[in-house]
Amino acid sequence: MIDPDFFTREVTEVARLLLGAELLVDGVGGRITETEAYHPSEPASHSHRGPTPRNATMFAGPALSYVYRSYGIHWCLNFTCAEASAVLIRALEPTTGLDAMRLRRNLEAPRALCSGPGKLAAALGIDRSHDGLPLAAAPFAITLAETTPPVVIGPRIGITKAADLPWRFGIAGSPWLSRNFRTAPTPQ
């Protein structure tokens, strides 16, 4: 299990360090391949305008799951960090519980199961009941990678505000991303 103190760091650092980590929800999941960081100082963050019933979990402290519905359609899984910030889990390489993921997504191709935040949440069975749950306890199991994989950085996607911030992080060369990056890998 992950130490809750891990999430007390600056949000972009957490977003980078989560790459390569294993994420399981009730024993189903895989390796995190893509993340995005959100901080209340920028207008794309749900915490930018202060607490509301929808974003209350972001203000409840680090190391919690923040789950919200995007565009009224898809659930999205975020990990809260220090200062009412959060990391959106954008994609993962499915490795464990593929039959459950295929059933939940009604798909066969592993590449399509978790290649976007809504797809990932559906495949892992994430819904509003997961909002506010501690990340260091069941149903979550998070194990950090022993070494940080090569990272590629780019602007966040799917947003209109502060979209130019380079706060999207992915494993360089991974075929398990939601969308390819247009920048070169960063030195380690």
Secondary structure, DSSP 4 states (H G I P E B T S, - for coil): ---GGGGGS-HHHHHHHTTT-EEEETTEEEEEEEEEEE-TTSTTSTTTT---TTTGGGGS-SSBEEEEEETTTEEEEEEE-GGG-EEEEEEEEEEE-HHHHHHHHT---HHHHSSSHHHHHHHHT--GGGTT-BTTSTTEEEE--SSPPPEEEE---S-SSSTTS--EEEETT-S--SS--SSPEEP-
